[in-house]
Amino acid sequence: MAIKKTAKGWQVDIQPGGRGQRRVRKSFPTKAEAQRFENKVRAQHADGTPYLKPQRDDRTLSDLVDLWYAHHGMSLKSGKERVRSLKNVAQALGNPKVRHFTSQTWAEYRTERIKEVSPISVNHEHTYLKAVFSELGRLGLWDQENPLARIRLLRVTEKEMAFLSEPDIRALLTRLKSLANRDCYYITCICLSTGARWSEAETLRAENLRADRVTFVDTKAGKNRTVPIDQQLVGQIRQRKRVGRLFGNAYKVFGQAIEDSQIQLPPGQLTHVLRHTFASHFMMNGGNILVLQRILGHQSLAMTMRYAHFAPDHLEEAVKFNPLARLTLG
């Protein structure tokens, strides 16, 4: 019998060349996998390619990370940070041999890791490591199943996205105007006018600022993004410099201005509150969600939909079509 049931699963036991020729044996957890393997071996024999038992894979998880970086990761904008994070994960796991790294290995690591960091941090590690196996598989450098393919990410509670009210914006800009160095003021104005990330506005060069629009380069998504901007603001900024980087580093100055203005923000949302503020006010003033996606440079509409509830008519059908809409309530 070519395939038989055993205590450990299904065993393929064949002699592709006929009786007395080299025997091939291998066990699989399912019958379907065993049948695929049998067909593969017989097809190879028919083509004149003998089946060779794969050599034991003695590579470590860190070895695979290095391989991923050399063939793919180094081309990513955040490649250096990503490989550093992956190396830390590999070491935290004990840098196991990849043939010993299983979904159970990760599940046990995750159980302990969640005691130290947030669920979203664990999910990032999961996503990055899963991508290593997937990309190496596409490159033909990994021929086994992705050990993280069937593990779900941890459920993460969506955080409240803070945004500045008009009084907050006035108070903040007044404080920034009072400073001798106006860099932080103009960076803040650009973020509030265009929805730019702080890093995009802070590193803006004069060459990318036109009369009525600004082009952000080297963005998080790796794509250039052009957004219309107020001509009066452009005029003020262009008086400062015509060539090269327009502003110095002003992150700490912004943090102090927020504190001086007595604006309370959730942890981790300091400069990003400006991007949230632009998007929130854009939708509250009747902006189109698809236009907002293009302005913010989101690759997925799902990211932009976080702001949909700010639209004046968002889900107004709930009032018009609910079961009490036609009843008179006493």
N, C-alpha and C positions, 0 to 999 in steps of 0.2 A: 504494500500500500504506500503510495507516494506521500500522503498526508495522513497522520493519525493523531488521535486525541491522547494527550498525556496528562499527568498530574499537574504539570506546569503550563499547560496550554495546548498548542497544536504544533506538531513536529513534522518538518519536511524531511523525507528520507528517500533520496533518489540517486540513480546512476545515469546521468544524461547520456553517456556513451554506450550504455547497454550493460548487460551482465558482465561482471569481472572488471569493469572500468572503475574509475575513481568515484567514490561515493560522496555525496554532499548532504550534510545534516545540519538543520538549524531549527530552533523553536521560536514560536511567536505567540503572543497573548490571544490573538484571534485567528479564526480560520481564514478570513479574507486576506489578512496579511501573509499568511502561509501560502495561499494560492498565488498571490502576486509574486512572491519570491520564487516559487516553483516555475511560474511562467517566464520570469526573468532569466533564470538559470538555463532553462531549456532553449530560450531564444538566443542566449549568448553562445551556447554550444552549437546551435544550428548555423550561427554566423562564423564559427571557427574560433570563438573567443572563450577559452576555458574560464570557469568560475574560480576566482581567487579569494580565499578567505581574508576578509579585511584585517589589517594589522590593528593591534590594540592601540587605542588613542591615549597617549600619555601626556597630552597637552593639559596645562592648567587653565583655570578660568582667566587668569591674568594673561596667559599666552593668547587666548582668543581675543581679549580686549586689544592687545597690541596688534594682532592681525587685522582686526576691524579698523583700527585707527590708520594703519598703513595703507589699506585699500579703499577706505571710505571716509572715516572720521576726520582725517586731516583736511578734507575738502569742505567741511562744515564751518560755518562762522564761529560756532561755539565749540568747535572740536576739541580744543585744548582743555577747556573746562569740563567737557563731557568725559574725556578719557581720564581726567584726574578723578572725577566722581566715580567712574566705573572701577578704577583701580582700588579706590577706597572700599567699595562694595565687595570686590573680590577678596581683599584682605580681611574684611569683617566676616566673610563667609569661611575664612580659613584657606582661601585660594585652593579649592579642591580640584582634583583631576576632573576634566569635563565629563568623562564617562561615569563619574560618580555623582555628578550634579543633576538632581532631579527636581520635579515639582515639589516633592516633599521637603527637599533641602531648602527651597525658597520659602515654603510655607512656615517652616520652623524658624527660619531667620526673621521672617516678617513678624511673627508673633512676639519676638524679643525686641525687634527694632522699633515697633510701634510704641514701646514704653519710653523710648528716648526722643523720638521726633514725631512730627505731625503726620497724619495719614497721607496728606498730599505729597510730602517728601518721600514717603515709602513708595507711593505710586510713581513718582518720577524715577526712582531707582529701578522699579519694576519695568517701566516703559523703556528706559535706556538699555537695560540688560536684554530684554526681549528683542529689541531692535538689533542688537549685536548678532544674535543667533539668526534672525531673519535675513539680515543683510549678507552675512557670510554664506547662508544657504543660497541666496540669489547669485552669489559670486562663485558658487561651486566649491567653497572652502569648508562647508559643514554639510554632511549628508545624513544627519540624524534628525529626529523630531526636535522641534524647539521645546525645551523643557518648561517654558513659561507660557506656551501658546494657549493652554486651556485654563489658566488661572485668571480669575477676575480681579480687577482693581478694587481696592478698598472703597467703600462708599464714603464720599466726602460731603459734609454739610456746606452748602454754598454760603460764602461769607457776604456780609452786607458791604455794598460798595458805597463808600462815602463820597459826597460831592459838595461843593461849596455853594452856599446861597448867594444871592446878589449882595446882601450886606457883608457877608464874609469876603467876597471878591473885592469890594470897595475898601474894606479895612486892610486886606492884605496888600493891595496895590498902593494904598496910601503909605503904608509902612515901608515898602520897597522903594518908593519914590524918594523917601527921606534919606536914603543911604547915599553916600558920596559915590560909590561904585554902582552904576546902573545896570550892570550885567544881569544880575538876578531878576530885576524888574522886566527887562526885555525878554529874557528866556521864559519867564512866567507868562507874559503877554502872548508870545508865540504859541505856547502850549494851550492856553485858553482860547486862542483864535483858530487853531488848526487841529487840535486833538493830538498833537505830537507827543511822543514820549520825551521825558526830560533829557535823556541822552541824545536824542535826535536834534532837539533844539539847542542844547548846550554846545554841541560840536558843529553847529551850522557854519558854513563858510559863505563869505560874501558873494562868491561866484554863483551860489545856488539860490540867491534871493533876487527875484526879478521885480518889476514894477508892481505887479498885482498877484504874484503867486510865489510860492516857496517850494523847492524840491528837496526832499529828505533822501539822503543816500546812506548806504551801509545800514539799512534798517534791520530790525529783528528778523523779518521774513526774508531778508536778503534781496529785496526788490526796491527800486527807487519809487518814490511816491510824491506826486505833485498836488499841492492843495492851494486854492485861492486864499489870499490874505489881504487885509485892509491896507490900502495904499498909503494912508497917513502913517501907519505903524512902520511900513517899509521905508518911507522917507526918513523917519527918525533914526532908524537903525543904520541906513546906508550913509548917514552923515558921519557915523563913527568910523567906518572902515570900508574900503572898496575891494580889498583883496585879502584872502586868507581867512583864518578862523575868527569869528566875530566876538566870541565871549570866552572868559576864563571859567574855571570850575567854580560853581556857586551853590553846590548842594547844601553845604553847612549853613550858608547864609540864608537859604530858603527855610531850612528847619528852624533857625532862630527867629525868622520873620513870622512863621506860623505860630510859634510859641508866644512871641510878643503880641500878636494879634488875638491871642486867647482863643484860637481855633482848635477844637478837639478832634483828633482823627484816630481811626482804628490803627492798631499796630501794622506796620508794613505797607501803609498807604500814603506815605509822605508826599513825594513828588507825583506819584501816579494819580493822586486825587485830582490833579489838573486835567488829565486825560478823561477821567470819569466825569468831571464837571462839564467839559466840552460836550461829551456824548449825551449826558443827561439833559442839559439845557437845549441841545439840538433837537432831541425828541420832544421835550416839553413844549417847544416853540413850533411844533408841527413838521419837523424834518422827516425825510423818507428814510426808512431803515436800510434800504439797499444803497442809497447814497452814503449813509453813515458808514456802511461796511467798506466802501471804497475809500472814504476819507481816512478811516482808521487803519486801513491796510490789512484787515482781517482776512485770512484765507478762507475761513469758514463762516457762513452766516450765523451758525449757532453761537459763535462768540459774540456777535453783534446783538443777537436777540436778547442778551442780558439787559439791554436798555429799552426794549420794546415797551415795557410797562409804563415808561414815562410819557408815552404818546397820549395826548388828550382823549383820543377815542379808543384807547386800548381796551379791548374786550367789553365795549359798551353794550354789545349784544346780550351780555349777562343781565342787564337791567331790562332790556326790551323783550327778551324771549323767555324769561324765567316763568315758572308755573303760576306765580302770583301776579304777573304783569296785568292780567285782565280782571283781576278781582279787586273789589273795594274793601280795604282793610278797616275794620272798626276800631 
